[in-house]
């Protein structure tokens, strides 16, 4: 475990996804062991379980979405549009569904490896958002797949994928309606760092 990044405890995720989503702003996603990738979380969306028509868990527990109904703090990965994966973390106590979708990250370390994974070239800082701005892009940059990462414990610093706190304190956290959905589309459940260039949708309120 990197001494400056401390894993978030399971209790952090055993709460309402709205609280988890807001407090995930500024935390760090880690992929290991080699190459070690780290990136700051700058945009997420909360999904509220059975009470949320847009949530994968709204229709009940299935083999596909079982992670969302299990203990909090685990990776839930799904494949969308036939071409990319999306990373989520399970929230709420065991047996109660809820989750947070990761929409954008700000790369910290391992940028060259992320670029190779995305098959793009970085010529200047203006190209960096191409790496991790958007749920599909960040999953590709971190080489996230359902086969390998679904069900991974994101609270365990020995996991191949985990989330930690490096002491950064996020400011100017904003909310907006979620992006790219049709059900419950007006709920202000998207959280992002206002003005951050890596945010995938509207960057200001």
KOLLUMTOR-972655 format. One line per field, with one value per atom (N, C-alpha, C, O, CB): residue number from 1; residue in one letter; z, x, y. Coordinates in steps of 0.02 Angstrom, whole numbers. Glycine has a CB too. Layout:
// residues N
vogu = (NUM  ...)
pafi = (A  ...)
w = (Z  ...)
u = (X  ...)
v = (Y  ...)
END
This chain:
// residues 205
vogu = (1  1  1  1  1  2  2  2  2  2  3  3  3  3  3  4  4  4  4  4  5  5  5  5  5  6  6  6  6  6  7  7  7  7  7  8  8  8  8  8  9  9  9  9  9  10  10  10  10  10  11  11  11  11  11  12  12  12  12  12  13  13  13  13  13  14  14  14  14  14  15  15  15  15  15  16  16  16  16  16  17  17  17  17  17  18  18  18  18  18  19  19  19  19  19  20  20  20  20  20  21  21  21  21  21  22  22  22  22  22  23  23  23  23  23  24  24  24  24  24  25  25  25  25  25  26  26  26  26  26  27  27  27  27  27  28  28  28  28  28  29  29  29  29  29  30  30  30  30  30  31  31  31  31  31  32  32  32  32  32  33  33  33  33  33  34  34  34  34  34  35  35  35  35  35  36  36  36  36  36  37  37  37  37  37  38  38  38  38  38  39  39  39  39  39  40  40  40  40  40  41  41  41  41  41  42  42  42  42  42  43  43  43  43  43  44  44  44  44  44  45  45  45  45  45  46  46  46  46  46  47  47  47  47  47  48  48  48  48  48  49  49  49  49  49  50  50  50  50  50  51  51  51  51  51  52  52  52  52  52  53  53  53  53  53  54  54  54  54  54  55  55  55  55  55  56  56  56  56  56  57  57  57  57  57  58  58  58  58  58  59  59  59  59  59  60  60  60  60  60  61  61  61  61  61  62  62  62  62  62  63  63  63  63  63  64  64  64  64  64  65  65  65  65  65  66  66  66  66  66  67  67  67  67  67  68  68  68  68  68  69  69  69  69  69  70  70  70  70  70  71  71  71  71  71  72  72  72  72  72  73  73  73  73  73  74  74  74  74  74  75  75  75  75  75  76  76  76  76  76  77  77  77  77  77  78  78  78  78  78  79  79  79  79  79  80  80  80  80  80  81  81  81  81  81  82  82  82  82  82  83  83  83  83  83  84  84  84  84  84  85  85  85  85  85  86  86  86  86  86  87  87  87  87  87  88  88  88  88  88  89  89  89  89  89  90  90  90  90  90  91  91  91  91  91  92  92  92  92  92  93  93  93  93  93  94  94  94  94  94  95  95  95  95  95  96  96  96  96  96  97  97  97  97  97  98  98  98  98  98  99  99  99  99  99  100  100  100  100  100  101  101  101  101  101  102  102  102  102  102  103  103  103  103  103  104  104  104  104  104  105  105  105  105  105  106  106  106  106  106  107  107  107  107  107  108  108  108  108  108  109  109  109  109  109  110  110  110  110  110  111  111  111  111  111  112  112  112  112  112  113  113  113  113  113  114  114  114  114  114  115  115  115  115  115  116  116  116  116  116  117  117  117  117  117  118  118  118  118  118  119  119  119  119  119  120  120  120  120  120  121  121  121  121  121  122  122  122  122  122  123  123  123  123  123  124  124  124  124  124  125  125  125  125  125  126  126  126  126  126  127  127  127  127  127  128  128  128  128  128  129  129  129  129  129  130  130  130  130  130  131  131  131  131  131  132  132  132  132  132  133  133  133  133  133  134  134  134  134  134  135  135  135  135  135  136  136  136  136  136  137  137  137  137  137  138  138  138  138  138  139  139  139  139  139  140  140  140  140  140  141  141  141  141  141  142  142  142  142  142  143  143  143  143  143  144  144  144  144  144  145  145  145  145  145  146  146  146  146  146  147  147  147  147  147  148  148  148  148  148  149  149  149  149  149  150  150  150  150  150  151  151  151  151  151  152  152  152  152  152  153  153  153  153  153  154  154  154  154  154  155  155  155  155  155  156  156  156  156  156  157  157  157  157  157  158  158  158  158  158  159  159  159  159  159  160  160  160  160  160  161  161  161  161  161  162  162  162  162  162  163  163  163  163  163  164  164  164  164  164  165  165  165  165  165  166  166  166  166  166  167  167  167  167  167  168  168  168  168  168  169  169  169  169  169  170  170  170  170  170  171  171  171  171  171  172  172  172  172  172  173  173  173  173  173  174  174  174  174  174  175  175  175  175  175  176  176  176  176  176  177  177  177  177  177  178  178  178  178  178  179  179  179  179  179  180  180  180  180  180  181  181  181  181  181  182  182  182  182  182  183  183  183  183  183  184  184  184  184  184  185  185  185  185  185  186  186  186  186  186  187  187  187  187  187  188  188  188  188  188  189  189  189  189  189  190  190  190  190  190  191  191  191  191  191  192  192  192  192  192  193  193  193  193  193  194  194  194  194  194  195  195  195  195  195  196  196  196  196  196  197  197  197  197  197  198  198  198  198  198  199  199  199  199  199  200  200  200  200  200  201  201  201  201  201  202  202  202  202  202  203  203  203  203  203  204  204  204  204  204  205  205  205  205  205)
pafi = (X  X  X  X  X  X  X  X  X  X  X  X  X  X  X  X  X  X  X  X  X  X  X  X  X  X  X  X  X  X  X  X  X  X  X  X  X  X  X  X  X  X  X  X  X  X  X  X  X  X  X  X  X  X  X  X  X  X  X  X  X  X  X  X  X  X  X  X  X  X  X  X  X  X  X  X  X  X  X  X  X  X  X  X  X  X  X  X  X  X  X  X  X  X  X  X  X  X  X  X  X  X  X  X  X  X  X  X  X  X  X  X  X  X  X  X  X  X  X  X  X  X  X  X  X  X  X  X  X  X  X  X  X  X  X  X  X  X  X  X  X  X  X  X  X  X  X  X  X  X  X  X  X  X  X  X  X  X  X  X  X  X  X  X  X  X  X  X  X  X  X  X  X  X  X  X  X  X  X  X  X  X  X  X  X  X  X  X  X  X  X  X  X  X  X  X  X  X  X  X  X  X  X  X  X  X  X  X  X  X  X  X  X  X  X  X  X  X  X  X  X  X  X  X  X  X  X  X  X  X  X  X  X  X  X  X  X  X  X  X  X  X  X  X  X  X  X  X  X  X  X  X  X  X  X  X  X  X  X  X  X  X  X  X  X  X  X  X  X  X  X  X  X  X  X  X  X  X  X  X  X  X  X  X  X  X  X  X  X  X  X  X  X  X  X  X  X  X  X  X  X  X  X  X  X  X  X  X  X  X  X  X  X  X  X  X  X  X  X  X  X  X  X  X  X  X  X  X  X  X  X  X  X  X  X  X  X  X  X  X  X  X  X  X  X  X  X  X  X  X  X  X  X  X  X  X  X  X  X  X  X  X  X  X  X  X  X  X  X  X  X  X  X  X  X  X  X  X  X  X  X  X  X  X  X  X  X  X  X  X  X  X  X  X  X  X  X  X  X  X  X  X  X  X  X  X  X  X  X  X  X  X  X  X  X  X  X  X  X  X  X  X  X  X  X  X  X  X  X  X  X  X  X  X  X  X  X  X  X  X  X  X  X  X  X  X  X  X  X  X  X  X  X  X  X  X  X  X  X  X  X  X  X  X  X  X  X  X  X  X  X  X  X  X  X  X  X  X  X  X  X  X  X  X  X  X  X  X  X  X  X  X  X  X  X  X  X  X  X  X  X  X  X  X  X  X  X  X  X  X  X  X  X  X  X  X  X  X  X  X  X  X  X  X  X  X  X  X  X  X  X  X  X  X  X  X  X  X  X  X  X  X  X  X  X  X  X  X  X  X  X  X  X  X  X  X  X  X  X  X  X  X  X  X  X  X  X  X  X  X  X  X  X  X  X  X  X  X  X  X  X  X  X  X  X  X  X  X  X  X  X  X  X  X  X  X  X  X  X  X  X  X  X  X  X  X  X  X  X  X  X  X  X  X  X  X  X  X  X  X  X  X  X  X  X  X  X  X  X  X  X  X  X  X  X  X  X  X  X  X  X  X  X  X  X  X  X  X  X  X  X  X  X  X  X  X  X  X  X  X  X  X  X  X  X  X  X  X  X  X  X  X  X  X  X  X  X  X  X  X  X  X  X  X  X  X  X  X  X  X  X  X  X  X  X  X  X  X  X  X  X  X  X  X  X  X  X  X  X  X  X  X  X  X  X  X  X  X  X  X  X  X  X  X  X  X  X  X  X  X  X  X  X  X  X  X  X  X  X  X  X  X  X  X  X  X  X  X  X  X  X  X  X  X  X  X  X  X  X  X  X  X  X  X  X  X  X  X  X  X  X  X  X  X  X  X  X  X  X  X  X  X  X  X  X  X  X  X  X  X  X  X  X  X  X  X  X  X  X  X  X  X  X  X  X  X  X  X  X  X  X  X  X  X  X  X  X  X  X  X  X  X  X  X  X  X  X  X  X  X  X  X  X  X  X  X  X  X  X  X  X  X  X  X  X  X  X  X  X  X  X  X  X  X  X  X  X  X  X  X  X  X  X  X  X  X  X  X  X  X  X  X  X  X  X  X  X  X  X  X  X  X  X  X  X  X  X  X  X  X  X  X  X  X  X  X  X  X  X  X  X  X  X  X  X  X  X  X  X  X  X  X  X  X  X  X  X  X  X  X  X  X  X  X  X  X  X  X  X  X  X  X  X  X  X  X  X  X  X  X  X  X  X  X  X  X  X  X  X  X  X  X  X  X  X  X  X  X  X  X  X  X  X  X  X  X  X  X  X  X  X  X  X  X  X  X  X  X  X  X  X  X  X  X  X  X  X  X  X  X  X  X  X  X  X  X  X  X  X  X  X  X  X  X  X  X  X  X  X  X  X  X  X  X  X  X  X  X  X  X  X  X  X  X  X)
w = (0  0  0  38  61  -42  -43  22  42  -105  56  123  124  176  152  66  66  45  45  21  28  9  56  56  -66  96  145  119  97  213  121  94  134  195  95  99  132  165  134  82  226  261  232  199  335  246  220  245  209  240  306  334  292  292  405  257  214  162  146  179  136  82  109  70  37  173  201  219  275  264  170  181  117  66  202  121  63  7  19  82  -54  -110  -122  -148  -173  -105  -114  -70  -92  -100  -8  37  14  14  109  -6  -30  -91  -96  -46  -138  -200  -186  -214  -246  -144  -129  -96  -112  -83  -50  -13  -52  -31  52  -108  -152  -193  -220  -198  -197  -235  -206  -147  -234  -250  -229  -204  -194  -176  -195  -174  -234  -290  -145  -222  -273  -289  -245  -249  -354  -378  -394  -426  -441  -370  -378  -415  -397  -309  -466  -501  -490  -498  -579  -470  -457  -476  -490  -383  -477  -454  -506  -491  -429  -568  -618  -685  -706  -625  -718  -693  -643  -652  -750  -593  -542  -569  -589  -475  -569  -594  -537  -495  -651  -536  -487  -521  -566  -426  -500  -528  -478  -440  -595  -478  -431  -458  -517  -416  -415  -434  -438  -388  -385  -496  -505  -528  -531  -556  -543  -565  -554  -574  -640  -521  -508  -513  -517  -438  -513  -509  -458  -453  -579  -419  -368  -397  -434  -305  -380  -399  -336  -297  -453  -325  -259  -248  -200  -246  -290  -278  -301  -353  -205  -264  -285  -295  -331  -236  -262  -268  -328  -339  -205  -365  -419  -485  -498  -408  -528  -591  -637  -679  -628  -629  -673  -648  -683  -680  -587  -558  -586  -600  -482  -593  -616  -567  -586  -628  -505  -453  -446  -404  -386  -486  -478  -487  -454  -526  -531  -545  -500  -508  -617  -452  -406  -420  -468  -410  -377  -381  -436  -443  -314  -475  -529  -525  -490  -600  -560  -561  -586  -565  -605  -632  -661  -611  -609  -722  -570  -526  -452  -408  -532  -439  -370  -325  -266  -370  -353  -313  -279  -223  -356  -313  -284  -222  -181  -336  -215  -157  -102  -48  -179  -115  -66  -20  -14  -101  14  59  23  -37  93  57  26  13  46  71  -36  -49  -102  -105  12  -143  -194  -264  -274  -186  -311  -380  -416  -416  -418  -447  -491  -561  -574  -468  -607  -676  -724  -720  -695  -769  -822  -890  -895  -808  -941  -1010  -1042  -1034  -1050  -1078  -1105  -1179  -1200  -1064  -1216  -1287  -1328  -1384  -1293  -1301  -1338  -1348  -1388  -1402  -1313  -1326  -1266  -1273  -1377  -1208  -1152  -1084  -1077  -1153  -1035  -967  -925  -942  -935  -872  -824  -754  -736  -829  -714  -646  -597  -601  -631  -549  -495  -430  -430  -507  -374  -309  -273  -274  -267  -240  -203  -139  -106  -186  -123  -63  -22  -42  -82  34  80  116  92  41  171  208  166  119  274  183  149  143  192  186  81  68  43  19  130  47  24  -35  -27  82  -92  -152  -156  -131  -213  -186  -199  -229  -218  -134  -266  -296  -321  -325  -352  -338  -367  -430  -429  -316  -485  -549  -554  -538  -608  -576  -586  -657  -705  -571  -664  -730  -755  -816  -729  -711  -734  -679  -620  -758  -701  -657  -684  -743  -651  -639  -658  -647  -589  -618  -700  -691  -647  -650  -759  -605  -562  -580  -592  -488  -581  -600  -649  -651  -537  -688  -737  -801  -837  -708  -817  -874  -940  -984  -877  -947  -1008  -1019  -1075  -1007  -964  -968  -986  -1024  -902  -959  -975  -1050  -1083  -933  -1076  -1146  -1191  -1242  -1162  -1171  -1210  -1209  -1260  -1183  -1150  -1144  -1186  -1213  -1071  -1193  -1232  -1306  -1348  -1203  -1321  -1389  -1417  -1474  -1435  -1375  -1397  -1379  -1337  -1364  -1411  -1397  -1358  -1372  -1462  -1309  -1269  -1291  -1279  -1192  -1322  -1345  -1297  -1295  -1414  -1260  -1211  -1158  -1163  -1245  -1108  -1054  -1079  -1047  -1000  -1136  -1164  -1188  -1195  -1223  -1199  -1221  -1164  -1174  -1262  -1103  -1046  -1033  -1014  -985  -1041  -1029  -1074  -1057  -1040  -1131  -1174  -1139  -1159  -1239  -1086  -1051  -1007  -1010  -1008  -967  -913  -904  -852  -848  -954  -951  -983  -1044  -987  -941  -964  -936  -928  -1041  -919  -887  -929  -902  -870  -995  -1038  -1045  -1044  -1106  -1051  -1058  -995  -1000  -1072  -937  -876  -865  -841  -815  -883  -876  -923  -904  -891  -984  -1031  -1008  -1013  -1101  -984  -960  -902  -897  -939  -859  -801  -816  -771  -742  -879  -901  -858  -835  -898  -847  -806  -850  -902  -770  -829  -864  -813  -754  -907  -836  -791  -767  -709  -826  -813  -795  -738  -692  -856  -742  -692  -630  -575  -723  -639  -585  -551  -497  -611  -580  -547  -481  -480  -593  -428  -362  -324  -269  -369  -352  -317  -256  -260  -364  -202  -140  -146  -144  -78  -152  -162  -97  -97  -196  -41  24  43  92  79  5  22  -17  -79  8  16  -20  -54  -90  26  -42  -79  -141  -179  -33  -151  -211  -273  -268  -204  -331  -393  -409  -451  -450  -376  -385  -318  -285  -439  -296  -231  -231  -276  -173  -179  -174  -108  -56  -181  -111  -50  -45  -89  -47  11  27  35  77  92  -4  2  37  35  -67  69  107  68  97  130  4  -37  -15  -2  -112  -10  9  -49  -69  71  -75  -133  -114  -61  -163  -157  -149  -212  -266  -133  -206  -262  -292  -352  -317  -247  -270  -292  -255  -214  -352  -379  -395  -399  -443  -405  -425  -488  -503  -368  -524  -583  -596  -563  -645  -643  -663  -692  -718  -714  -688  -716  -793  -822  -693  -823  -895  -930  -904  -910  -989  -1032  -1009  -1029  -1038  -968  -947  -964  -976  -870  -966  -981  -920  -913  -1040  -877  -817  -759  -748  -797  -723  -666  -686  -648  -606  -746  -774  -743  -751  -848  -706  -678  -608  -581  -678  -578  -510  -508  -549  -479  -461  -457  -422  -366  -420  -456  -425  -458  -445  -428  -499  -526  -485  -472  -602  -464  -422  -458  -486  -351  -458  -495  -466  -430  -569  -481  -459  -510  -567  -450  -490  -534  -569  -536  -494  -636  -675  -689  -725  -641  -661  -673  -747  -772  -626  -782  -854  -871  -929  -882  -821  -834  -828  -846  -787  -803  -797  -867  -914  -762  -872  -938  -966  -1027  -935  -923  -946  -934  -937  -912  -920  -905  -846  -795  -892  -851  -801  -749  -701  -835  -759  -711  -701  -739  -736  -647  -633  -659  -652  -558)
u = (42  0  44  92  -48  27  64  51  -7  43  104  95  53  26  161  47  10  -63  -100  44  -83  -153  -181  -159  -159  -230  -260  -327  -368  -268  -339  -402  -462  -459  -400  -517  -579  -610  -611  -630  -634  -662  -730  -763  -668  -750  -814  -872  -921  -824  -867  -921  -933  -988  -903  -882  -890  -945  -983  -823  -948  -996  -1063  -1111  -966  -1067  -1128  -1177  -1203  -1113  -1191  -1234  -1272  -1263  -1191  -1315  -1353  -1304  -1255  -1397  -1316  -1271  -1260  -1207  -1297  -1308  -1299  -1243  -1204  -1364  -1240  -1186  -1119  -1068  -1201  -1120  -1059  -1033  -973  -1071  -1077  -1057  -1023  -970  -1117  -1054  -1026  -957  -911  -1073  -951  -888  -834  -776  -901  -852  -802  -765  -711  -834  -792  -759  -689  -681  -802  -639  -570  -532  -472  -570  -568  -533  -496  -503  -584  -456  -410  -426  -430  -338  -434  -441  -372  -332  -488  -358  -292  -299  -340  -257  -257  -251  -180  -132  -267  -172  -106  -106  -159  -86  -47  17  57  82  58  62  103  67  39  173  68  92  42  -19  104  65  20  -11  24  59  -77  -114  -151  -180  -162  -150  -192  -225  -196  -149  -285  -321  -372  -401  -356  -383  -429  -500  -512  -408  -547  -618  -647  -647  -658  -673  -698  -771  -800  -655  -801  -871  -901  -872  -877  -959  -993  -1069  -1092  -974  -1106  -1179  -1203  -1177  -1212  -1253  -1282  -1343  -1383  -1302  -1350  -1409  -1437  -1400  -1390  -1502  -1532  -1567  -1605  -1579  -1555  -1583  -1655  -1674  -1579  -1695  -1763  -1808  -1858  -1794  -1792  -1833  -1813  -1844  -1829  -1764  -1737  -1748  -1714  -1661  -1794  -1809  -1749  -1747  -1863  -1698  -1640  -1586  -1538  -1610  -1594  -1544  -1549  -1605  -1551  -1494  -1493  -1528  -1551  -1422  -1533  -1563  -1638  -1670  -1529  -1667  -1737  -1784  -1837  -1756  -1766  -1810  -1797  -1828  -1802  -1751  -1736  -1669  -1636  -1790  -1650  -1585  -1583  -1628  -1568  -1529  -1516  -1443  -1404  -1534  -1423  -1352  -1308  -1251  -1340  -1335  -1296  -1283  -1228  -1333  -1333  -1326  -1316  -1323  -1385  -1301  -1298  -1251  -1264  -1278  -1197  -1149  -1182  -1164  -1090  -1230  -1264  -1304  -1317  -1309  -1324  -1364  -1320  -1345  -1416  -1256  -1211  -1181  -1207  -1156  -1126  -1094  -1072  -1059  -1034  -1067  -1044  -969  -931  -1062  -949  -878  -849  -788  -841  -892  -869  -882  -930  -903  -839  -845  -901  -905  -779  -945  -997  -981  -981  -1070  -967  -948  -1002  -1024  -879  -1023  -1068  -1044  -1005  -1140  -1067  -1049  -1107  -1165  -1033  -1093  -1146  -1133  -1075  -1153  -1186  -1183  -1139  -1119  -1157  -1125  -1085  -1013  -978  -1116  -989  -920  -880  -820  -919  -911  -868  -898  -958  -856  -852  -871  -882  -857  -817  -920  -931  -916  -935  -1004  -882  -864  -912  -927  -791  -936  -979  -954  -915  -1053  -976  -962  -1028  -1072  -914  -1034  -1095  -1098  -1048  -1099  -1159  -1171  -1227  -1256  -1188  -1243  -1295  -1273  -1228  -1361  -1305  -1288  -1303  -1342  -1327  -1271  -1280  -1354  -1391  -1242  -1375  -1444  -1487  -1542  -1474  -1461  -1498  -1459  -1401  -1508  -1491  -1456  -1446  -1486  -1494  -1391  -1374  -1305  -1265  -1378  -1290  -1224  -1206  -1248  -1219  -1142  -1116  -1078  -1034  -1071  -1094  -1060  -1004  -1014  -1109  -945  -889  -890  -888  -821  -894  -900  -835  -825  -954  -792  -731  -678  -694  -745  -616  -558  -507  -506  -526  -464  -408  -344  -326  -406  -309  -250  -196  -184  -220  -165  -111  -46  4  -129  -46  14  -5  -62  48  45  33  2  -32  -10  13  -20  0  -42  -2  64  86  50  31  162  42  7  -67  -95  13  -97  -167  -173  -221  -193  -126  -128  -121  -155  -71  -77  -70  -135  -156  -12  -166  -228  -283  -326  -250  -282  -333  -313  -353  -344  -250  -224  -226  -247  -263  -204  -202  -133  -97  -259  -116  -54  -68  -116  -16  -25  -32  22  81  -27  3  50  56  107  30  3  4  -49  -87  -9  -52  -100  -172  -217  -90  -182  -249  -276  -336  -250  -230  -250  -269  -300  -195  -250  -260  -332  -345  -231  -381  -451  -474  -522  -497  -440  -458  -447  -476  -418  -406  -390  -448  -467  -329  -475  -520  -582  -615  -482  -599  -659  -717  -725  -648  -757  -812  -805  -749  -814  -861  -858  -824  -788  -927  -835  -804  -729  -689  -836  -710  -640  -600  -547  -631  -627  -589  -583  -531  -623  -634  -630  -577  -541  -699  -574  -523  -453  -407  -537  -445  -380  -354  -294  -384  -400  -382  -388  -382  -426  -400  -406  -457  -443  -337  -514  -567  -612  -637  -608  -623  -668  -713  -696  -630  -770  -815  -785  -791  -882  -752  -723  -673  -673  -690  -630  -577  -598  -577  -517  -638  -648  -716  -723  -636  -766  -831  -825  -801  -886  -847  -844  -779  -772  -854  -733  -670  -685  -727  -619  -650  -658  -620  -559  -634  -656  -624  -600  -572  -673  -611  -586  -519  -488  -637  -497  -437  -377  -376  -450  -326  -268  -225  -178  -226  -240  -205  -244  -219  -193  -304  -343  -310  -269  -415  -328  -302  -333  -307  -314  -388  -422  -450  -485  -479  -435  -462  -465  -440  -418  -496  -506  -479  -491  -581  -442  -411  -415  -441  -340  -390  -390  -317  -281  -432  -296  -228  -224  -173  -196  -279  -281  -309  -319  -213  -320  -348  -420  -458  -346  -437  -505  -539  -519  -503  -590  -626  -666  -697  -671  -664  -704  -745  -730  -658  -795  -838  -871  -872  -799  -898  -936  -1005  -1040  -941  -1025  -1089  -1131  -1105  -1079  -1195  -1240  -1278  -1286  -1289  -1302  -1344  -1383  -1371  -1301  -1430  -1463  -1412  -1360  -1519  -1427  -1383  -1384  -1429  -1404  -1334  -1324  -1339  -1324  -1251  -1370  -1378  -1430  -1427  -1314  -1478  -1531  -1598  -1603  -1526  -1650  -1717  -1764  -1809  -1747  -1752  -1794  -1765  -1704  -1799  -1808  -1787  -1730  -1683  -1766  -1735  -1679  -1672  -1620  -1689  -1723  -1720  -1691  -1681  -1788  -1677  -1651  -1579  -1537  -1655  -1563  -1496  -1447  -1425  -1497  -1430  -1389  -1321  -1286  -1426  -1302  -1234  -1193  -1215  -1234  -1135  -1091  -1025  -997  -1079  -999  -938  -901  -931  -952  -837  -797  -804  -782  -722  -836  -852  -790  -741  -887  -791  -737  -680  -633  -710  -681  -626  -627  -679  -632  -570  -569  -581  -594  -503  -578  -588  -661  -678  -545  -704  -775  -803  -787  -814  -843  -865  -925  -933  -880  -967  -1025  -1016  -960  -1089  -1069  -1065  -1019  -1027  -1135  -971  -919  -933  -895  -854  -987  -1005  -1080  -1117  -983  -1102  -1174  -1203  -1262  -1188)
v = (-60  0  62  66  0  111  173  211  219  216  234  263  327  344  279  361  425  417  466  474  356  344  292  234  321  311  266  241  281  300  175  148  173  182  72  184  203  141  88  236  146  88  68  107  102  7  -18  25  35  -91  50  91  154  180  111  177  236  224  270  252  162  146  121  116  94  106  78  133  137  36  176  235  249  216  297  299  322  340  375  384  315  329  404  423  298  445  518  545  586  555  521  543  515  549  521  451  419  456  471  345  471  504  571  585  514  611  677  670  708  716  623  616  579  578  581  547  517  570  555  466  630  683  696  711  747  691  703  642  646  754  586  525  495  519  473  443  417  345  302  424  331  262  236  269  259  174  144  77  36  134  68  4  -21  17  10  -84  -112  -187  -214  -102  -220  -194  -156  -102  -251  -182  -148  -147  -198  -182  -91  -27  2  -7  23  36  64  128  174  78  130  188  220  186  167  286  323  382  413  346  397  454  479  440  435  544  575  573  586  648  558  554  624  660  510  644  712  715  769  747  657  656  587  536  677  585  522  533  590  493  478  481  431  376  467  451  407  371  401  447  307  267  235  204  213  244  233  167  160  287  118  52  45  73  36  9  -9  52  48  -56  107  167  211  264  208  190  230  193  143  245  217  182  175  130  218  218  216  167  154  285  141  98  27  3  97  -7  -76  -123  -177  -100  -102  -144  -133  -165  -130  -88  -70  -129  -132  -16  -176  -233  -292  -345  -253  -284  -339  -372  -355  -391  -418  -449  -502  -543  -481  -499  -548  -568  -535  -518  -621  -638  -581  -573  -700  -541  -486  -431  -403  -458  -414  -356  -375  -332  -311  -437  -462  -423  -416  -535  -397  -359  -299  -282  -335  -268  -210  -227  -183  -178  -289  -311  -340  -357  -362  -347  -376  -324  -269  -414  -342  -295  -231  -233  -328  -176  -113  -114  -149  -54  -73  -65  -111  -120  -73  -143  -189  -160  -123  -257  -179  -155  -191  -252  -164  -152  -179  -153  -93  -158  -200  -182  -206  -263  -212  -162  -184  -160  -112  -159  -193  -179  -142  -161  -245  -88  -46  -29  -22  18  -22  -3  -50  -33  68  -109  -158  -139  -172  -169  -87  -68  -42  -32  -16  -32  -13  -33  -44  62  -37  -55  8  62  -100  -1  53  28  -28  81  69  52  84  144  74  44  68  39  -9  48  67  38  27  70  84  -30  -46  -4  7  -121  19  59  27  -24  133  57  33  -31  -66  22  -47  -109  -171  -168  -112  -226  -290  -307  -306  -346  -324  -342  -285  -296  -368  -224  -165  -134  -115  -112  -130  -109  -33  6  -131  -15  55  58  12  98  110  113  182  227  64  189  251  234  191  290  268  260  311  370  268  289  335  361  322  299  427  457  489  491  509  513  546  546  551  618  541  542  593  609  472  618  660  619  607  727  599  556  587  647  540  545  568  533  566  555  466  428  373  350  399  353  300  326  288  247  389  420  386  376  494  367  335  268  250  324  230  166  176  137  128  229  244  260  238  302  298  317  255  249  367  209  147  107  80  105  103  66  96  61  63  162  197  203  223  267  184  188  258  270  141  306  375  405  378  417  460  495  559  594  510  573  634  683  671  618  738  787  846  880  812  859  914  900  851  983  942  933  936  910  986  968  973  905  896  1022  858  791  745  693  760  763  719  699  642  751  745  724  666  632  783  656  599  533  482  602  533  471  447  389  480  492  471  514  511  470  553  595  557  557  664  524  483  413  388  480  380  314  261  219  292  261  212  224  177  213  287  303  284  254  378  301  286  211  187  318  173  101  72  27  69  99  76  95  55  104  156  180  137  125  253  115  74  -1  -43  92  -18  -87  -126  -181  -122  -95  -125  -168  -145  -71  -231  -275  -310  -316  -327  -333  -368  -434  -453  -382  -470  -534  -529  -569  -566  -479  -473  -434  -450  -441  -382  -334  -335  -306  -267  -366  -368  -405  -462  -400  -374  -405  -393  -419  -477  -355  -339  -295  -250  -304  -308  -269  -203  -203  -310  -148  -83  -52  3  -36  -86  -62  -93  -73  -75  -142  -181  -156  -163  -256  -128  -101  -154  -137  -61  -218  -271  -293  -334  -331  -265  -281  -252  -206  -254  -279  -252  -184  -147  -300  -167  -104  -83  -122  -109  -21  2  78  111  -24  105  177  202  172  196  258  284  359  394  263  384  455  477  450  470  527  552  619  653  557  638  701  760  813  718  751  805  820  774  786  882  902  937  992  947  906  934  995  998  881  1044  1105  1118  1091  1166  1158  1175  1113  1103  1212  1071  1013  1036  1071  959  1017  1038  976  920  1081  987  933  953  1013  914  903  915  851  800  935  852  790  741  762  804  677  626  631  661  556  599  605  539  485  627  543  485  435  376  451  456  411  442  503  395  402  427  422  463  389  373  365  407  407  291  441  483  529  539  439  556  595  664  696  603  687  754  757  811  784  700  700  726  705  628  771  800  753  765  867  698  646  638  589  580  686  688  738  794  709  716  757  767  719  725  828  841  902  942  853  907  964  1019  1013  944  1073  1128  1155  1175  1184  1157  1185  1138  1156  1244  1077  1031  1009  988  969  1013  998  925  909  1018  880  809  787  731  769  831  815  801  837  873  748  725  762  766  653  789  826  900  925  801  934  1005  1015  982  1035  1061  1068  1122  1130  1083  1160  1212  1209  1179  1282  1242  1245  1310  1322  1238)
END
